[in-house]
Amino acid sequence: IDNVPFDGGEAKGYELKSGVKELHPPKFGSSKAFNQYFKSASADAPEIDFNSEYVIAAIKPDAKGKKLVFNGVNEASGDRVLMSFYTEDAEASEASTSLLIIVPDSIDGHVDVKEVM
């Protein structure tokens, strides 16, 4: 499976709301759904246009001293999209328990998220 090229990127500047342990689903197509799980933590947080893009999110609430690193988005078949990530050690200022990727609506389908080792 090849990575899908797209201009979206990581939505830095958001953080997981306190108490969130899992996501259902990992695909957020509206600000209402997104805001149930995430909050802006920085003035640099990008504006997400939910009219033309969506967010794929991966979380590891217990990943202390780690950061989640984007590995790629793949179209597994015509109606499935897979985002993969891995974790690595991080300085306290870079540590994060979530990874948010902005994807255009043109890459659409059921979304799965997988951690790769």
C-alpha positions as CSV (number, residue, x, y, z in Angstrom):
1,I,0.0,0.0,0.0
2,D,1.5,3.3,-1.0
3,N,1.2,6.5,1.0
4,V,-1.4,9.0,-0.3
5,P,0.1,12.3,-1.3
6,F,-1.8,15.3,0.2
7,D,-1.1,18.8,1.3
8,G,-2.7,18.4,4.7
9,G,-0.5,18.2,7.7
10,E,-0.2,17.8,11.4
11,A,-2.6,20.0,13.4
12,K,-0.3,21.0,16.2
13,G,-1.5,23.2,19.0
14,Y,-4.4,21.1,20.1
15,E,-4.4,18.8,23.1
16,L,-6.6,15.9,24.3
17,K,-9.2,17.0,26.8
18,S,-8.7,15.6,30.4
19,G,-10.3,12.2,31.0
20,V,-10.4,11.1,27.3
21,K,-9.1,7.5,27.0
22,E,-10.3,6.5,23.6
23,L,-11.8,7.9,20.4
24,H,-14.9,6.7,18.6
25,P,-14.4,7.1,15.7
26,P,-10.8,8.4,14.9
27,K,-12.2,10.5,12.0
28,F,-13.6,14.0,12.9
29,G,-15.7,15.7,10.1
30,S,-17.2,18.5,12.2
31,S,-16.0,21.0,14.8
32,K,-18.7,19.8,17.2
33,A,-17.4,16.2,17.2
34,F,-13.8,17.4,17.3
35,N,-14.3,19.7,20.2
36,Q,-15.8,16.9,22.3
37,Y,-12.3,15.4,22.5
38,F,-9.8,18.2,21.8
39,K,-9.1,21.8,22.8
40,S,-6.8,24.4,21.5
41,A,-3.7,24.7,23.6
42,S,-1.8,27.2,21.5
43,A,-2.5,30.4,19.6
44,D,-0.6,28.6,16.7
45,A,-3.3,25.9,16.4
46,P,-4.3,25.8,12.8
47,E,-7.9,26.6,11.7
48,I,-9.5,23.4,10.4
49,D,-12.1,23.9,7.6
50,F,-14.5,21.0,8.3
51,N,-16.3,22.0,5.0
52,S,-13.5,20.7,2.9
53,E,-11.3,18.6,5.2
54,Y,-11.4,16.3,8.2
55,V,-9.1,15.3,11.0
56,I,-7.7,11.8,11.7
57,A,-6.7,11.4,15.3
58,A,-4.5,9.0,17.2
59,I,-4.2,9.0,20.9
60,K,-2.1,7.3,23.6
61,P,-3.3,8.9,26.9
62,D,-0.7,7.0,28.9
63,A,2.4,7.8,26.7
64,K,4.3,9.8,29.2
65,G,7.6,11.2,28.0
66,K,6.8,10.1,24.4
67,K,5.4,11.8,21.3
68,L,3.3,10.3,18.5
69,V,5.0,10.6,15.1
70,F,3.0,10.6,11.8
71,N,4.0,7.7,9.5
72,G,1.6,8.1,6.6
73,V,-1.9,7.9,5.2
74,N,-2.8,5.0,2.9
75,E,-5.9,4.2,0.9
76,A,-6.2,0.5,1.8
77,S,-9.0,0.1,-0.8
78,G,-11.5,2.4,-2.4
79,D,-13.5,2.9,0.9
80,R,-10.9,2.5,3.6
81,V,-8.2,4.9,4.8
82,L,-5.4,3.9,7.1
83,M,-3.3,6.4,9.1
84,S,-0.2,4.9,10.8
85,F,2.0,6.4,13.5
86,Y,4.8,5.4,15.9
87,T,6.0,6.7,19.2
88,E,9.4,7.9,20.2
89,D,11.0,9.4,23.3
90,A,10.6,13.1,23.6
91,E,11.7,16.1,25.6
92,A,9.0,17.3,28.0
93,S,8.3,20.3,25.8
94,E,7.7,18.0,22.8
95,A,5.8,15.2,24.5
96,S,2.3,14.6,23.4
97,T,-0.4,12.0,23.9
98,S,-2.2,12.8,20.6
99,L,-1.5,13.2,16.9
100,L,-3.9,15.0,14.6
101,I,-3.6,14.9,10.8
102,I,-5.7,17.2,8.5
103,V,-6.9,15.4,5.4
104,P,-8.8,16.7,2.4
105,D,-12.3,15.3,1.8
106,S,-11.1,14.0,-1.5
107,I,-9.3,11.2,0.4
108,D,-12.4,9.6,1.9
109,G,-13.6,6.3,3.5
110,H,-13.8,4.4,6.7
111,V,-10.7,5.4,8.8
112,D,-8.5,3.1,10.8
113,V,-5.5,4.1,12.9
114,K,-2.6,1.8,13.5
115,E,0.6,2.1,15.6
116,V,3.6,0.6,13.8
117,M,6.7,-0.5,15.7
